[in-house]
């Protein structure tokens, strides 16, 4: 049976895509790239936490009304 998913292949593909984006950037450009990506990740994390919290609240409300 063959594997349908390879985490190593996924990691290498992601690293290659990242390398293509960063190639030719100056140090300042690369630092700005990482600052922007870090902020995007923090924003996504905050949104997920907020959505999970709202989901739990709604789930509790539903249980009370049943």
SESERO-699084 format. One record per residue: residue in three letters; residue number from 1; x, z, y of N, C-alpha, C in turn. Coordinates in steps of 0.05 Angstrom, whole numbers, plus 5000, padded with zeros to 4 digits. Example, Ala and Ser with C-alpha at 12.3 -4.5 7.8 and 13.67 -1.06 7.14 Angstrom:
<nodes>
+-----+-----+------+------+------+------+------+------+------+------+------+
| res |   n |  n.X |  n.Z |  n.Y | ca.X | ca.Z | ca.Y |  c.X |  c.Z |  c.Y |
+-----+-----+------+------+------+------+------+------+------+------+------+
| Ala |   1 | 5264 | 5156 | 4886 | 5246 | 5156 | 4910 | 5264 | 5156 | 4934 |
| Ser |   2 | 5257 | 5142 | 4955 | 5273 | 5143 | 4979 | 5258 | 5157 | 5001 |
+-----+-----+------+------+------+------+------+------+------+------+------+
</nodes>
This chain:
<nodes>
+-----+-----+------+------+------+------+------+------+------+------+------+
| res |   n |  n.X |  n.Z |  n.Y | ca.X | ca.Z | ca.Y |  c.X |  c.Z |  c.Y |
+-----+-----+------+------+------+------+------+------+------+------+------+
| Unk |   1 | 5017 | 5000 | 4976 | 5000 | 5000 | 5000 | 5018 | 5000 | 5025 |
| Unk |   2 | 5012 | 4983 | 5044 | 5029 | 4981 | 5068 | 5017 | 4998 | 5090 |
| Unk |   3 | 5035 | 5008 | 5107 | 5027 | 5024 | 5130 | 5015 | 5006 | 5152 |
| Unk |   4 | 4993 | 5015 | 5163 | 4980 | 5000 | 5184 | 4991 | 5008 | 5212 |
| Unk |   5 | 5002 | 5033 | 5213 | 5011 | 5043 | 5239 | 5039 | 5055 | 5235 |
| Unk |   6 | 5057 | 5049 | 5253 | 5084 | 5060 | 5252 | 5090 | 5073 | 5279 |
| Unk |   7 | 5094 | 5099 | 5279 | 5100 | 5113 | 5304 | 5127 | 5104 | 5315 |
| Unk |   8 | 5146 | 5098 | 5297 | 5172 | 5090 | 5306 | 5170 | 5062 | 5320 |
| Unk |   9 | 5155 | 5044 | 5309 | 5151 | 5018 | 5321 | 5138 | 5021 | 5348 |
| Unk |  10 | 5118 | 5038 | 5350 | 5104 | 5043 | 5375 | 5123 | 5054 | 5396 |
| Unk |  11 | 5140 | 5073 | 5388 | 5159 | 5085 | 5406 | 5179 | 5064 | 5416 |
| Unk |  12 | 5189 | 5047 | 5399 | 5208 | 5027 | 5406 | 5195 | 5006 | 5425 |
| Unk |  13 | 5170 | 4998 | 5419 | 5156 | 4979 | 5436 | 5152 | 4990 | 5464 |
| Unk |  14 | 5145 | 5016 | 5465 | 5141 | 5029 | 5491 | 5167 | 5031 | 5507 |
| Unk |  15 | 5188 | 5037 | 5493 | 5215 | 5039 | 5506 | 5224 | 5012 | 5516 |
| Unk |  16 | 5219 | 4991 | 5501 | 5226 | 4964 | 5510 | 5210 | 4956 | 5535 |
| Unk |  17 | 5184 | 4962 | 5535 | 5168 | 4956 | 5559 | 5177 | 4971 | 5583 |
| Unk |  18 | 5184 | 4996 | 5579 | 5194 | 5012 | 5601 | 5221 | 5002 | 5612 |
| Unk |  19 | 5238 | 4994 | 5593 | 5264 | 4983 | 5601 | 5261 | 4958 | 5618 |
| Unk |  20 | 5242 | 4941 | 5611 | 5237 | 4917 | 5626 | 5227 | 4923 | 5654 |
| Unk |  21 | 5211 | 4944 | 5657 | 5201 | 4952 | 5684 | 5224 | 4963 | 5701 |
| Unk |  22 | 5242 | 4978 | 5689 | 5262 | 4992 | 5704 | 5287 | 4975 | 5711 |
| Unk |  23 | 5291 | 4954 | 5695 | 5315 | 4937 | 5699 | 5315 | 4925 | 5727 |
| Unk |  24 | 5338 | 4928 | 5739 | 5341 | 4916 | 5766 | 5332 | 4935 | 5788 |
| Unk |  25 | 5320 | 4958 | 5782 | 5312 | 4977 | 5803 | 5336 | 4993 | 5812 |
| Unk |  26 | 5336 | 4999 | 5838 | 5357 | 5017 | 5848 | 5350 | 5045 | 5840 |
| Unk |  27 | 5368 | 5063 | 5843 | 5364 | 5091 | 5836 | 5339 | 5102 | 5851 |
| Unk |  28 | 5338 | 5096 | 5877 | 5315 | 5105 | 5893 | 5288 | 5094 | 5883 |
| Unk |  29 | 5288 | 5068 | 5876 | 5264 | 5056 | 5865 | 5256 | 5068 | 5838 |
| Unk |  30 | 5276 | 5074 | 5822 | 5270 | 5086 | 5796 | 5259 | 5115 | 5799 |
| Unk |  31 | 5271 | 5130 | 5818 | 5261 | 5157 | 5823 | 5232 | 5156 | 5834 |
| Unk |  32 | 5226 | 5137 | 5851 | 5199 | 5134 | 5861 | 5180 | 5126 | 5839 |
| Unk |  33 | 5189 | 5109 | 5821 | 5173 | 5101 | 5798 | 5165 | 5125 | 5782 |
| Unk |  34 | 5185 | 5143 | 5776 | 5180 | 5166 | 5759 | 5162 | 5187 | 5774 |
| Unk |  35 | 5166 | 5189 | 5800 | 5149 | 5208 | 5816 | 5120 | 5198 | 5814 |
| Unk |  36 | 5116 | 5172 | 5817 | 5088 | 5161 | 5817 | 5076 | 5165 | 5789 |
| Unk |  37 | 5091 | 5159 | 5768 | 5081 | 5162 | 5741 | 5075 | 5191 | 5734 |
| Unk |  38 | 5092 | 5209 | 5744 | 5088 | 5238 | 5739 | 5062 | 5246 | 5752 |
| Unk |  39 | 5057 | 5237 | 5777 | 5033 | 5244 | 5791 | 5008 | 5233 | 5777 |
| Unk |  40 | 5010 | 5208 | 5767 | 4988 | 5196 | 5752 | 4982 | 5213 | 5727 |
| Unk |  41 | 5002 | 5222 | 5713 | 4999 | 5238 | 5689 | 4985 | 5265 | 5696 |
| Unk |  42 | 4995 | 5278 | 5717 | 4983 | 5303 | 5726 | 4953 | 5300 | 5733 |
| Unk |  43 | 4947 | 5278 | 5747 | 4919 | 5273 | 5755 | 4902 | 5268 | 5730 |
| Unk |  44 | 4912 | 5253 | 5711 | 4897 | 5248 | 5686 | 4892 | 5274 | 5671 |
| Unk |  45 | 4913 | 5291 | 5670 | 4910 | 5316 | 5656 | 4889 | 5334 | 5669 |
| Unk |  46 | 4890 | 5335 | 5696 | 4870 | 5351 | 5710 | 4842 | 5341 | 5705 |
| Unk |  47 | 4839 | 5315 | 5705 | 4812 | 5303 | 5700 | 4802 | 5310 | 5671 |
| Unk |  48 | 4820 | 5308 | 5652 | 4813 | 5315 | 5624 | 4805 | 5345 | 5622 |
| Unk |  49 | 4820 | 5362 | 5635 | 4814 | 5390 | 5634 | 4786 | 5395 | 5647 |
| Unk |  50 | 4781 | 5383 | 5669 | 4756 | 5386 | 5683 | 4733 | 5376 | 5666 |
| Unk |  51 | 4736 | 5353 | 5654 | 4715 | 5341 | 5637 | 4710 | 5359 | 5612 |
| Unk |  52 | 4731 | 5369 | 5601 | 4728 | 5387 | 5577 | 4713 | 5412 | 5585 |
| Unk |  53 | 4719 | 5423 | 5608 | 4706 | 5447 | 5618 | 4677 | 5442 | 5623 |
| Unk |  54 | 4670 | 5420 | 5635 | 4642 | 5412 | 5641 | 4627 | 5408 | 5615 |
| Unk |  55 | 4641 | 5396 | 5595 | 4628 | 5391 | 5569 | 4621 | 5417 | 5556 |
| Unk |  56 | 4640 | 5436 | 5557 | 4634 | 5462 | 5544 | 4611 | 5476 | 5558 |
| Unk |  57 | 4610 | 5474 | 5585 | 4588 | 5487 | 5600 | 4561 | 5474 | 5592 |
| Unk |  58 | 4561 | 5448 | 5591 | 4536 | 5434 | 5583 | 4528 | 5441 | 5555 |
| Unk |  59 | 4547 | 5444 | 5537 | 4542 | 5450 | 5509 | 4529 | 5478 | 5507 |
| Unk |  60 | 4539 | 5497 | 5523 | 4528 | 5524 | 5523 | 4500 | 5524 | 5534 |
| Unk |  61 | 4495 | 5508 | 5555 | 4468 | 5506 | 5566 | 4448 | 5495 | 5546 |
| Unk |  62 | 4457 | 5475 | 5531 | 4440 | 5463 | 5511 | 4432 | 5483 | 5489 |
| Unk |  63 | 4452 | 5499 | 5481 | 4446 | 5519 | 5460 | 4426 | 5539 | 5470 |
| Unk |  64 | 4427 | 5547 | 5495 | 4409 | 5567 | 5506 | 4380 | 5557 | 5507 |
| Unk |  65 | 4376 | 5531 | 5512 | 4350 | 5520 | 5515 | 4337 | 5514 | 5488 |
| Unk |  66 | 4353 | 5513 | 5467 | 4342 | 5506 | 5441 | 4329 | 5529 | 5428 |
+-----+-----+------+------+------+------+------+------+------+------+------+
</nodes>
